[in-house]
Amino acid sequence: MTVLWLTLHLTLKMSLKEHGLELNIPPFWKDKPGFDWYDVIKTQTIAQHIIHVEREIGKVKRLRIFHSVIPVAIFGSVNQNGL
């Protein structure tokens, strides 16, 4: 199971890197009674970003933005509408 998880993680990380993105995974306790101060800040920062990402995913689902084919001619205006 660990080898499968590692393979999936590396594959996803490489795929995202091709698009200039980075995978942020919150730190987990590592045989310690709690997080270091750096891990606390990192976890809080990731949580704040997750909220915004989930909100935008909800908009895409609710508005069915990708439910049909989007003509290439309107790509520039899609970004200007805040979607």
FIPA-109901 format. One record per residue: residue number from 0; x negated, y, z of N, C-alpha, C, O in turn. Coordinates in pm, whole numbers. Last residue first. Example, Ala and Ser with C-alpha at 12.3 -4.5 7.8 and 13.67 -1.06 7.14 Angstrom:
BEGIN
{atom 1, {-1285, -225, 708}, {-1367, -106, 714}, {-1290, 3, 787}, {-1341, 114, 804}};
{atom 0, {-1319, -569, 780}, {-1230, -450, 780}, {-1320, -330, 780}, {-1424, -332, 846}};
//
This chain:
BEGIN
{atom 82, {1514, 3407, -1338}, {1552, 3267, -1319}, {1431, 3180, -1300}, {1445, 3059, -1283}};
{atom 81, {1483, 3675, -1398}, {1457, 3630, -1261}, {1501, 3488, -1235}, {1522, 3451, -1120}};
{atom 80, {1494, 3767, -1653}, {1620, 3759, -1580}, {1603, 3710, -1436}, {1700, 3703, -1362}};
{atom 79, {1245, 3741, -1764}, {1287, 3874, -1723}, {1416, 3873, -1644}, {1445, 3970, -1574}};
{atom 78, {1225, 3474, -1839}, {1141, 3522, -1729}, {1188, 3658, -1678}, {1172, 3687, -1559}};
{atom 77, {1402, 3476, -2057}, {1430, 3392, -1941}, {1351, 3441, -1822}, {1406, 3449, -1712}};
{atom 76, {1287, 3629, -2259}, {1394, 3689, -2179}, {1431, 3605, -2058}, {1488, 3659, -1963}};
{atom 75, {1100, 3450, -2372}, {1056, 3575, -2311}, {1161, 3637, -2222}, {1127, 3693, -2118}};
{atom 74, {1268, 3244, -2476}, {1174, 3218, -2367}, {1128, 3344, -2296}, {1117, 3346, -2173}};
{atom 73, {1438, 3263, -2693}, {1477, 3334, -2570}, {1380, 3310, -2455}, {1408, 3355, -2343}};
{atom 72, {1328, 3112, -2902}, {1343, 3257, -2922}, {1377, 3331, -2793}, {1349, 3450, -2783}};
{atom 71, {1352, 2848, -2841}, {1223, 2910, -2819}, {1235, 3062, -2827}, {1157, 3132, -2762}};
{atom 70, {1652, 2752, -2673}, {1584, 2796, -2795}, {1454, 2870, -2761}, {1448, 2945, -2664}};
{atom 69, {1687, 2476, -2471}, {1668, 2621, -2466}, {1593, 2662, -2592}, {1483, 2613, -2617}};
{atom 68, {1930, 2223, -2446}, {1808, 2269, -2512}, {1803, 2422, -2506}, {1902, 2489, -2534}};
{atom 67, {2072, 2182, -2116}, {2076, 2176, -2262}, {1944, 2229, -2317}, {1858, 2275, -2242}};
{atom 66, {2004, 2195, -1853}, {2103, 2094, -1890}, {2112, 2079, -2042}, {2155, 1974, -2092}};
{atom 65, {1841, 2373, -1726}, {1778, 2280, -1820}, {1874, 2168, -1861}, {1830, 2060, -1900}};
{atom 64, {2029, 2512, -1569}, {1943, 2583, -1663}, {1884, 2489, -1768}, {1878, 2524, -1885}};
{atom 63, {2242, 2484, -1389}, {2221, 2387, -1498}, {2136, 2447, -1610}, {2167, 2434, -1728}};
{atom 62, {2276, 2624, -1163}, {2305, 2695, -1287}, {2289, 2607, -1411}, {2318, 2649, -1523}};
{atom 61, {2196, 2430, -977}, {2329, 2489, -969}, {2369, 2556, -1101}, {2483, 2544, -1145}};
{atom 60, {1930, 2369, -1052}, {2034, 2265, -1049}, {2173, 2325, -1056}, {2259, 2278, -1131}};
{atom 59, {1808, 2620, -1028}, {1800, 2546, -1154}, {1909, 2441, -1160}, {1975, 2426, -1263}};
{atom 58, {1861, 2676, -759}, {1915, 2762, -865}, {1917, 2689, -998}, {2015, 2695, -1073}};
{atom 57, {1712, 2473, -634}, {1857, 2477, -618}, {1923, 2564, -725}, {2029, 2528, -776}};
{atom 56, {1456, 2559, -699}, {1503, 2431, -754}, {1655, 2424, -745}, {1721, 2374, -837}};
{atom 55, {1452, 2789, -541}, {1448, 2802, -687}, {1494, 2673, -755}, {1561, 2678, -857}};
{atom 54, {1459, 2672, -284}, {1563, 2767, -324}, {1568, 2780, -476}, {1677, 2781, -534}};
{atom 53, {1221, 2527, -284}, {1349, 2456, -278}, {1465, 2546, -319}, {1560, 2499, -382}};
{atom 52, {1037, 2741, -289}, {1040, 2644, -399}, {1174, 2572, -401}, {1234, 2556, -507}};
{atom 51, {1089, 2864, -42}, {1110, 2938, -166}, {1120, 2844, -287}, {1203, 2864, -375}};
{atom 50, {1021, 2656, 137}, {1154, 2716, 141}, {1184, 2787, 9}, {1293, 2771, -46}};
{atom 49, {751, 2616, 82}, {848, 2510, 49}, {989, 2567, 45}, {1067, 2529, -42}};
{atom 48, {629, 2840, 191}, {636, 2827, 45}, {739, 2723, 4}, {806, 2739, -98}};
{atom 47, {653, 2784, 463}, {712, 2907, 410}, {726, 2900, 257}, {824, 2949, 201}};
{atom 46, {507, 2546, 479}, {650, 2545, 508}, {719, 2669, 452}, {830, 2661, 400}};
{atom 45, {247, 2641, 428}, {309, 2548, 334}, {460, 2546, 354}, {535, 2546, 256}};
{atom 44, {215, 2797, 661}, {209, 2859, 529}, {275, 2771, 424}, {351, 2820, 340}};
{atom 43, {226, 2603, 861}, {326, 2710, 858}, {331, 2777, 721}, {438, 2810, 671}};
{atom 42, {-3, 2452, 795}, {129, 2389, 794}, {239, 2495, 786}, {335, 2477, 712}};
{atom 41, {-205, 2645, 836}, {-187, 2584, 704}, {-48, 2521, 692}, {18, 2536, 589}};
{atom 40, {-178, 2694, 1110}, {-158, 2803, 1014}, {-131, 2747, 875}, {-42, 2795, 805}};
{atom 39, {-242, 2437, 1208}, {-113, 2499, 1240}, {-81, 2609, 1139}, {30, 2615, 1087}};
{atom 38, {-503, 2400, 1118}, {-398, 2311, 1069}, {-259, 2368, 1095}, {-169, 2351, 1014}};
{atom 37, {-634, 2597, 1270}, {-633, 2608, 1124}, {-521, 2522, 1064}, {-453, 2565, 971}};
{atom 36, {-607, 2499, 1528}, {-539, 2625, 1493}, {-530, 2642, 1342}, {-432, 2695, 1291}};
{atom 35, {-541, 2143, 1508}, {-631, 2256, 1528}, {-556, 2382, 1488}, {-453, 2374, 1421}};
{atom 34, {-267, 1958, 1654}, {-334, 2021, 1541}, {-438, 2123, 1590}, {-425, 2180, 1697}};
{atom 33, {-315, 1696, 1904}, {-242, 1802, 1833}, {-322, 1856, 1717}, {-430, 1806, 1686}};
{atom 32, {-467, 1483, 1997}, {-340, 1511, 2064}, {-257, 1619, 1994}, {-138, 1632, 2023}};
{atom 31, {-587, 1283, 1724}, {-603, 1394, 1816}, {-467, 1421, 1882}, {-364, 1384, 1826}};
{atom 30, {-588, 1119, 1502}, {-636, 1064, 1630}, {-666, 1174, 1730}, {-757, 1162, 1812}};
{atom 29, {-487, 1351, 1333}, {-595, 1257, 1303}, {-654, 1208, 1434}, {-762, 1253, 1472}};
{atom 28, {-175, 1459, 1217}, {-262, 1435, 1332}, {-363, 1328, 1298}, {-328, 1225, 1240}};
{atom 27, {-192, 1602, 888}, {-131, 1513, 987}, {-227, 1497, 1104}, {-347, 1519, 1090}};
{atom 26, {-126, 1890, 684}, {-217, 1801, 756}, {-140, 1717, 859}, {-36, 1758, 910}};
{atom 25, {81, 1896, 390}, {55, 1938, 528}, {-39, 1840, 597}, {-33, 1719, 572}};
{atom 24, {-54, 1934, 73}, {9, 1839, 163}, {-22, 1883, 305}, {-138, 1906, 339}};
{atom 23, {-38, 2081, -231}, {-65, 2111, -90}, {15, 2015, -3}, {138, 2015, -7}};
{atom 22, {-177, 2066, -543}, {-89, 1995, -452}, {-130, 2024, -309}, {-243, 1995, -269}};
{atom 21, {-189, 2324, -785}, {-256, 2251, -678}, {-152, 2188, -587}, {-50, 2249, -557}};
{atom 20, {-221, 2402, -1138}, {-148, 2394, -1012}, {-226, 2312, -911}, {-319, 2239, -947}};
{atom 19, {-303, 2403, -1402}, {-349, 2510, -1315}, {-277, 2515, -1181}, {-273, 2620, -1117}};
{atom 18, {-241, 2181, -1541}, {-152, 2296, -1558}, {-189, 2413, -1467}, {-115, 2510, -1457}};
{atom 17, {-427, 2001, -1454}, {-425, 2032, -1598}, {-340, 2155, -1626}, {-363, 2226, -1724}};
{atom 16, {-351, 1968, -1191}, {-469, 2049, -1219}, {-475, 2088, -1366}, {-524, 2196, -1400}};
{atom 15, {-138, 1789, -1211}, {-112, 1927, -1173}, {-228, 2019, -1208}, {-208, 2133, -1250}};
{atom 14, {-282, 1557, -1279}, {-179, 1609, -1369}, {-148, 1755, -1339}, {-133, 1836, -1431}};
{atom 13, {-442, 1523, -1051}, {-505, 1549, -1180}, {-405, 1608, -1279}, {-440, 1698, -1355}};
{atom 12, {-242, 1472, -857}, {-334, 1585, -840}, {-400, 1622, -973}, {-413, 1741, -1004}};
{atom 11, {-127, 1237, -955}, {-47, 1358, -944}, {-137, 1481, -935}, {-110, 1583, -999}};
{atom 10, {-348, 1066, -926}, {-285, 1086, -1057}, {-205, 1215, -1059}, {-214, 1293, -1154}};
{atom 9, {-393, 1077, -650}, {-496, 1124, -743}, {-439, 1151, -882}, {-478, 1248, -947}};
{atom 8, {-149, 965, -554}, {-194, 1098, -512}, {-294, 1156, -612}, {-282, 1271, -653}};
{atom 7, {-154, 709, -668}, {-46, 802, -700}, {-87, 945, -669}, {-63, 1036, -749}};
{atom 6, {-384, 607, -541}, {-378, 615, -686}, {-272, 715, -730}, {-296, 797, -819}};
{atom 5, {-301, 616, -273}, {-418, 692, -316}, {-418, 712, -467}, {-448, 820, -516}};
{atom 4, {-85, 435, -279}, {-64, 576, -240}, {-178, 663, -289}, {-155, 772, -340}};
{atom 3, {-223, 199, -350}, {-117, 251, -436}, {-92, 399, -407}, {-80, 480, -500}};
{atom 2, {-387, 169, -129}, {-449, 187, -260}, {-347, 246, -358}, {-380, 332, -439}};
{atom 1, {-196, 127, 72}, {-283, 243, 79}, {-346, 273, -56}, {-358, 389, -95}};
{atom 0, {-82, -120, 0}, {0, 0, 0}, {-86, 126, 0}, {-51, 223, -67}};
//
